Amino acid sequence: MRSWKKFINILFLIGAAAAAAGCARSDDDSRLKVHSAAIAGGALTAQLDWQPSETLLDGLDHGIPLVFDITLSAQAPDRLGWETKLAQQHWRRELRYFPLTRQYQLRDPDAARGAQTRSYAVRASIIAAITDLRLPLDAAISSAATQRYVLRVDLERDALPGALRLPALIDADWHLSTGNYAWQAGSGAG
């Protein structure tokens, strides 16, 4: 009975520490938000505003890959007025630094090896590249019935190396998301 109470107390302390750390932000908050987005010519174009924290930049410079999950949903109201998801498309983009070659790399980790890979010599260039998205669309996403698009960009903490996953759950610098950014179909959002 006594060991059971200790176990519950330890779980409570871990949960309280995680909640407190998750609420706290460092002085150099990283921000990620969508500045504008549009669907045109069978492609999604989006301008992001990202000011990475020193923690993220330090991780990137030490070879830790930062993988971003990009999700676009096409929606239309159903008979009751609720939003119905007509189609959804996912992309992933990985930022990585290779210290031996001193090259930053932006790539699609889901594509065949070597496809969609761009290299940069300067960190500022790769940050500019990830904030200027141009992504091909499936035909289903630009359906005539679509009335609204919702874009979301998140840092995939599950893609971090195993030793960094627990600290990333607690450290607010690794909680990076644009939230849902919505705009009406037929108009670019700005």
C-alpha positions as CSV (number, residue, x, y, z in Angstrom):
1,M,0.0,0.0,0.0
2,R,2.8,2.4,0.9
3,S,4.7,1.8,-2.4
4,W,1.4,2.5,-4.3
5,K,1.1,5.9,-2.6
6,K,4.8,6.8,-3.4
7,F,4.1,5.8,-7.0
8,I,1.1,8.1,-7.2
9,N,3.0,11.0,-5.6
10,I,5.9,10.6,-8.0
11,L,3.5,10.6,-11.0
12,F,1.8,13.7,-9.5
13,L,5.1,15.5,-9.1
14,I,6.2,14.7,-12.7
15,G,2.9,15.9,-14.0
16,A,3.0,19.1,-12.0
17,A,6.6,19.8,-13.1
18,A,5.7,19.2,-16.8
19,A,2.7,21.5,-16.5
20,A,4.7,24.2,-14.9
21,A,7.5,24.0,-17.4
22,G,5.1,23.9,-20.3
23,C,3.4,27.1,-19.1
24,A,6.7,28.9,-18.7
25,R,8.4,30.5,-21.7
26,S,12.0,31.4,-22.1
27,D,13.0,35.0,-22.7
28,D,13.7,34.2,-26.3
29,D,10.3,32.8,-27.3
30,S,10.3,31.2,-30.7
31,R,7.3,32.1,-32.8
32,L,5.8,30.5,-35.8
33,K,2.7,31.9,-37.5
34,V,1.3,32.1,-41.0
35,H,1.6,35.5,-42.5
36,S,-0.3,34.7,-45.7
37,A,-1.5,31.7,-47.8
38,A,-3.1,31.0,-51.1
39,I,-4.0,28.2,-53.5
40,A,-3.2,29.0,-57.1
41,G,-2.0,27.0,-60.1
42,G,-2.3,23.6,-58.4
43,A,0.1,24.7,-55.5
44,L,-0.1,26.0,-52.0
45,T,2.0,29.1,-51.4
46,A,2.4,30.3,-47.8
47,Q,4.5,32.9,-46.1
48,L,5.4,32.0,-42.6
49,D,6.9,34.2,-39.9
50,W,9.3,32.2,-37.8
51,Q,11.8,33.6,-35.2
52,P,13.5,30.5,-33.8
53,S,14.6,30.5,-30.2
54,E,18.3,30.0,-29.3
55,T,17.4,26.5,-28.1
56,L,16.1,25.5,-31.5
57,L,19.0,27.1,-33.3
58,D,21.5,25.4,-31.0
59,G,19.9,22.1,-31.6
60,L,20.0,22.6,-35.4
61,D,23.6,23.7,-35.3
62,H,24.5,20.5,-33.4
63,G,23.0,18.3,-36.1
64,I,19.5,17.7,-34.6
65,P,17.0,17.6,-37.5
66,L,13.9,19.8,-37.1
67,V,10.9,18.2,-38.9
68,F,7.9,20.3,-39.7
69,D,4.5,18.7,-40.4
70,I,2.4,20.9,-42.8
71,T,-1.3,20.1,-43.1
72,L,-3.8,21.7,-45.4
73,S,-7.6,20.9,-45.1
74,A,-10.3,21.7,-47.6
75,Q,-13.6,22.3,-45.9
76,A,-17.2,23.1,-46.7
77,P,-20.3,23.4,-44.5
78,D,-22.6,20.4,-44.3
79,R,-26.4,20.5,-44.1
80,L,-26.4,21.5,-40.4
81,G,-23.8,24.3,-40.9
82,W,-20.9,22.4,-39.3
83,E,-17.6,22.4,-41.1
84,T,-16.9,19.2,-43.0
85,K,-13.4,18.1,-44.1
86,L,-13.6,17.4,-47.8
87,A,-9.9,16.5,-48.3
88,Q,-6.6,16.8,-46.4
89,Q,-3.0,16.8,-47.6
90,H,0.2,16.4,-45.5
91,W,3.7,17.4,-46.3
92,R,6.9,17.2,-44.1
93,R,10.0,19.3,-44.4
94,E,13.2,18.6,-42.5
95,L,15.9,21.2,-41.6
96,R,19.2,19.7,-40.8
97,Y,22.8,20.8,-40.4
98,F,25.8,18.6,-41.4
99,P,28.8,19.9,-39.4
100,L,31.5,18.1,-41.5
101,T,30.4,19.7,-44.7
102,R,29.1,22.9,-43.0
103,Q,25.9,22.7,-45.1
104,Y,22.3,23.1,-44.0
105,Q,19.8,21.0,-45.8
106,L,16.1,21.3,-46.5
107,R,14.5,18.1,-47.7
108,D,11.3,16.1,-47.8
109,P,11.9,13.1,-45.6
110,D,9.0,11.2,-47.3
111,A,10.3,11.5,-50.8
112,A,12.7,9.2,-52.6
113,R,16.3,9.7,-51.6
114,G,17.7,12.9,-53.0
115,A,14.4,14.2,-54.3
116,Q,13.4,17.6,-53.1
117,T,16.7,18.3,-51.3
118,R,18.2,21.8,-51.3
119,S,21.5,22.7,-49.5
120,Y,22.5,26.1,-48.0
121,A,25.7,27.4,-46.7
122,V,24.1,29.9,-44.3
123,R,21.6,29.3,-41.5
124,A,19.6,32.4,-42.4
125,S,19.0,31.0,-46.0
126,I,17.5,27.8,-44.7
127,I,15.2,29.7,-42.3
128,A,14.1,31.9,-45.2
129,A,13.5,28.8,-47.4
130,I,11.2,27.1,-44.8
131,T,9.2,30.4,-44.3
132,D,8.5,30.6,-48.0
133,L,6.5,27.5,-48.8
134,R,5.5,26.4,-52.3
135,L,4.0,22.9,-52.2
136,P,2.2,20.9,-54.9
137,L,-1.4,20.0,-54.4
138,D,-3.4,16.9,-55.0
139,A,-6.4,17.5,-57.3
140,A,-8.9,16.5,-54.6
141,I,-7.8,19.4,-52.4
142,S,-8.9,22.1,-54.8
143,S,-12.4,20.8,-55.3
144,A,-15.2,23.1,-56.6
145,A,-17.2,22.4,-53.4
146,T,-14.4,23.7,-51.1
147,Q,-15.4,26.9,-49.4
148,R,-12.6,27.2,-46.8
149,Y,-9.0,26.1,-46.4
150,V,-7.2,25.5,-43.1
151,L,-3.4,25.4,-42.9
152,R,-1.4,24.3,-39.9
153,V,2.4,23.9,-39.4
154,D,3.8,22.0,-36.4
155,L,7.3,21.0,-35.3
156,E,7.2,17.2,-35.0
157,R,8.7,16.6,-31.5
158,D,8.3,12.8,-32.2
159,A,10.9,13.1,-34.9
160,L,13.5,14.4,-32.5
161,P,16.3,12.0,-31.3
162,G,15.2,9.7,-28.5
163,A,17.3,11.4,-25.8
164,L,15.7,14.8,-26.6
165,R,12.0,13.7,-26.6
166,L,11.4,14.0,-22.9
167,P,13.1,17.3,-22.5
168,A,11.2,18.6,-25.6
169,L,7.9,17.7,-23.8
170,I,8.8,19.9,-20.9
171,D,10.7,22.7,-22.6
172,A,8.3,25.2,-24.2
173,D,10.9,26.2,-26.8
174,W,10.2,22.9,-28.6
175,H,6.4,23.5,-28.7
176,L,6.1,25.2,-32.0
177,S,2.9,25.5,-34.0
178,T,1.1,28.0,-36.1
179,G,-2.3,26.9,-34.9
180,N,-5.1,26.7,-37.5
181,Y,-4.9,29.4,-40.2
182,A,-8.1,29.6,-42.2
183,W,-9.1,31.5,-45.3
184,Q,-12.0,31.4,-47.8
185,A,-11.5,29.5,-51.1
186,G,-11.0,31.7,-54.1
187,S,-9.3,34.4,-52.2
188,G,-5.7,34.5,-51.1
189,A,-5.4,35.2,-47.4
190,G,-3.0,38.0,-46.5
